[in-house]
């Protein structure tokens, strides 16, 4: 069974930067995309950024210009660099992967806490 292994996160001051990374415990068959979602307290989970095997990178409008996601390949983790963070971005950040095998399969990490506070 594939596990998504997350690292990074933690506490950062407003305006600061943080990096989170994600790797899969084994190769995901016919992987299509990997990326990050977040769920602020009391709110729904939302897409932050993802990257596809074709090289496309998608970002939520609210993070464009501040967040950068690395490319997707089987050898390196997917890294999300987050700059100029604000307190409203305090959330649990979840790694997500989507594979095209078996008609489409999703994988989720267990989540890592990002807290933006002075």
C-alpha atoms as a printed R data frame, in Angstrom:
    type eleno elety resid chain resno       x      y       z
1   ATOM     1    CA   UNK     A     1   0.000  0.000   0.000
2   ATOM     2    CA   UNK     A     2   1.375  3.390  -0.996
3   ATOM     3    CA   UNK     A     3   2.044  5.916   1.729
4   ATOM     4    CA   UNK     A     4   2.738  9.594   1.166
5   ATOM     5    CA   UNK     A     5   5.496 10.763   3.477
6   ATOM     6    CA   UNK     A     6   5.396 14.433   4.394
7   ATOM     7    CA   UNK     A     7   8.048 16.565   6.039
8   ATOM     8    CA   UNK     A     8   8.435 20.197   6.901
9   ATOM     9    CA   UNK     A     9   5.803 22.483   8.285
10  ATOM    10    CA   UNK     A    10   5.909 24.089  11.709
11  ATOM    11    CA   UNK     A    11   5.670 27.598  13.104
12  ATOM    12    CA   UNK     A    12   6.636 30.683  11.119
13  ATOM    13    CA   UNK     A    13   6.116 34.401  11.630
14  ATOM    14    CA   UNK     A    14   3.929 36.426   9.272
15  ATOM    15    CA   UNK     A    15   5.896 37.285   6.161
16  ATOM    16    CA   UNK     A    16   8.176 34.316   6.669
17  ATOM    17    CA   UNK     A    17   8.910 31.299   4.518
18  ATOM    18    CA   UNK     A    18   8.488 27.572   4.960
19  ATOM    19    CA   UNK     A    19   9.003 24.445   2.907
20  ATOM    20    CA   UNK     A    20   7.024 21.227   2.911
21  ATOM    21    CA   UNK     A    21   7.950 18.141   0.930
22  ATOM    22    CA   UNK     A    22   6.271 14.884   0.027
23  ATOM    23    CA   UNK     A    23   7.458 11.578  -1.319
24  ATOM    24    CA   UNK     A    24   5.771  8.262  -1.985
25  ATOM    25    CA   UNK     A    25   6.809  5.088  -0.185
26  ATOM    26    CA   UNK     A    26   6.835  3.277  -3.518
27  ATOM    27    CA   UNK     A    27   6.283  4.052  -7.171
28  ATOM    28    CA   UNK     A    28   2.696  5.031  -7.906
29  ATOM    29    CA   UNK     A    29   1.469  3.177 -10.977
30  ATOM    30    CA   UNK     A    30   0.582  5.582 -13.813
31  ATOM    31    CA   UNK     A    31   0.960  8.591 -11.564
32  ATOM    32    CA   UNK     A    32  -0.568 11.753 -13.031
33  ATOM    33    CA   UNK     A    33  -0.132 14.436 -10.389
34  ATOM    34    CA   UNK     A    34   1.138 15.256  -6.925
35  ATOM    35    CA   UNK     A    35   0.509 18.331  -4.897
36  ATOM    36    CA   UNK     A    36  -0.665 19.972  -1.721
37  ATOM    37    CA   UNK     A    37  -4.036 20.809  -0.235
38  ATOM    38    CA   UNK     A    38  -4.701 22.648   3.007
39  ATOM    39    CA   UNK     A    39  -7.519 22.764   5.525
40  ATOM    40    CA   UNK     A    40  -7.721 25.783   7.820
41  ATOM    41    CA   UNK     A    41  -9.562 25.354  11.134
42  ATOM    42    CA   UNK     A    42 -13.302 25.126  10.558
43  ATOM    43    CA   UNK     A    43 -12.994 25.346   6.780
44  ATOM    44    CA   UNK     A    44 -13.009 22.981   3.829
45  ATOM    45    CA   UNK     A    45  -9.943 21.458   2.316
46  ATOM    46    CA   UNK     A    46  -8.665 23.405  -0.698
47  ATOM    47    CA   UNK     A    47  -6.058 22.948  -3.396
48  ATOM    48    CA   UNK     A    48  -2.867 24.929  -2.865
49  ATOM    49    CA   UNK     A    49  -0.736 23.715  -5.780
50  ATOM    50    CA   UNK     A    50  -0.092 20.616  -7.808
51  ATOM    51    CA   UNK     A    51   2.205 19.429 -10.563
52  ATOM    52    CA   UNK     A    52   1.624 16.891 -13.300
53  ATOM    53    CA   UNK     A    53   3.810 14.465 -15.194
54  ATOM    54    CA   UNK     A    54   3.376 16.622 -18.299
55  ATOM    55    CA   UNK     A    55   5.053 19.512 -16.524
56  ATOM    56    CA   UNK     A    56   1.979 21.591 -15.732
57  ATOM    57    CA   UNK     A    57   1.852 23.410 -12.416
58  ATOM    58    CA   UNK     A    58  -1.407 24.696 -10.957
59  ATOM    59    CA   UNK     A    59  -1.741 27.193  -8.129
60  ATOM    60    CA   UNK     A    60  -4.602 28.602  -6.118
61  ATOM    61    CA   UNK     A    61  -5.071 32.270  -7.016
62  ATOM    62    CA   UNK     A    62  -4.298 33.276  -3.444
63  ATOM    63    CA   UNK     A    63  -0.777 31.811  -3.557
64  ATOM    64    CA   UNK     A    64   0.337 32.720  -7.081
65  ATOM    65    CA   UNK     A    65   3.608 34.608  -7.020
66  ATOM    66    CA   UNK     A    66   4.414 33.481  -3.474
67  ATOM    67    CA   UNK     A    67   4.386 29.668  -3.584
68  ATOM    68    CA   UNK     A    68   6.415 27.448  -5.885
69  ATOM    69    CA   UNK     A    69   5.965 23.721  -6.391
70  ATOM    70    CA   UNK     A    70   8.718 21.550  -7.802
71  ATOM    71    CA   UNK     A    71   8.384 19.300 -10.805
72  ATOM    72    CA   UNK     A    72   7.199 15.701 -10.559
73  ATOM    73    CA   UNK     A    73   9.563 12.789 -11.083
74  ATOM    74    CA   UNK     A    74  10.037  9.385  -9.513
75  ATOM    75    CA   UNK     A    75  13.366 10.159  -7.857
76  ATOM    76    CA   UNK     A    76  12.771 13.354  -5.910
77  ATOM    77    CA   UNK     A    77  10.142 14.512  -3.468
78  ATOM    78    CA   UNK     A    78   7.621 17.138  -4.475
79  ATOM    79    CA   UNK     A    79   8.584 20.318  -2.652
80  ATOM    80    CA   UNK     A    80   6.330 23.302  -1.966
81  ATOM    81    CA   UNK     A    81   8.203 26.504  -1.161
82  ATOM    82    CA   UNK     A    82   5.943 28.998   0.605
83  ATOM    83    CA   UNK     A    83   6.984 32.645   0.897
84  ATOM    84    CA   UNK     A    84   5.408 35.669   2.518
85  ATOM    85    CA   UNK     A    85   3.013 33.584   4.584
86  ATOM    86    CA   UNK     A    86   0.104 35.231   6.386
87  ATOM    87    CA   UNK     A    87  -1.857 34.088   9.461
88  ATOM    88    CA   UNK     A    88  -4.890 33.139   7.356
89  ATOM    89    CA   UNK     A    89  -2.760 30.390   5.834
90  ATOM    90    CA   UNK     A    90  -2.517 28.560   9.117
91  ATOM    91    CA   UNK     A    91  -3.796 25.095   8.281
92  ATOM    92    CA   UNK     A    92  -3.064 21.418   8.079
93  ATOM    93    CA   UNK     A    93  -1.319 20.849   4.776
94  ATOM    94    CA   UNK     A    94  -1.948 17.512   3.062
95  ATOM    95    CA   UNK     A    95   0.053 15.878   0.320
96  ATOM    96    CA   UNK     A    96  -2.069 14.401  -2.468
97  ATOM    97    CA   UNK     A    97  -1.260 12.121  -5.372
98  ATOM    98    CA   UNK     A    98  -3.425 10.886  -8.213
99  ATOM    99    CA   UNK     A    99  -2.713  7.834 -10.319
100 ATOM   100    CA   UNK     A   100  -4.485  6.780 -13.507
101 ATOM   101    CA   UNK     A   101  -4.295  3.058 -12.749
102 ATOM   102    CA   UNK     A   102  -7.443  1.107 -11.861
103 ATOM   103    CA   UNK     A   103  -9.619  3.878 -13.251
104 ATOM   104    CA   UNK     A   104  -8.102  6.491 -11.034
105 ATOM   105    CA   UNK     A   105  -6.717  6.247  -7.502
106 ATOM   106    CA   UNK     A   106  -6.097  8.981  -4.962
107 ATOM   107    CA   UNK     A   107  -3.582  8.962  -2.141
108 ATOM   108    CA   UNK     A   108  -3.406 11.320   0.830
109 ATOM   109    CA   UNK     A   109  -0.741 12.036   3.390
110 ATOM   110    CA   UNK     A   110  -1.618 12.304   7.053
111 ATOM   111    CA   UNK     A   111  -1.080 16.065   7.065
112 ATOM   112    CA   UNK     A   112   1.440 18.455   8.531
113 ATOM   113    CA   UNK     A   113   0.595 21.539  10.576
114 ATOM   114    CA   UNK     A   114   1.653 24.969   9.344
115 ATOM   115    CA   UNK     A   115   1.088 27.792  11.810
116 ATOM   116    CA   UNK     A   116   1.684 31.418  10.854
117 ATOM   117    CA   UNK     A   117   1.790 33.524  13.984
118 ATOM   118    CA   UNK     A   118   3.870 36.123  15.733
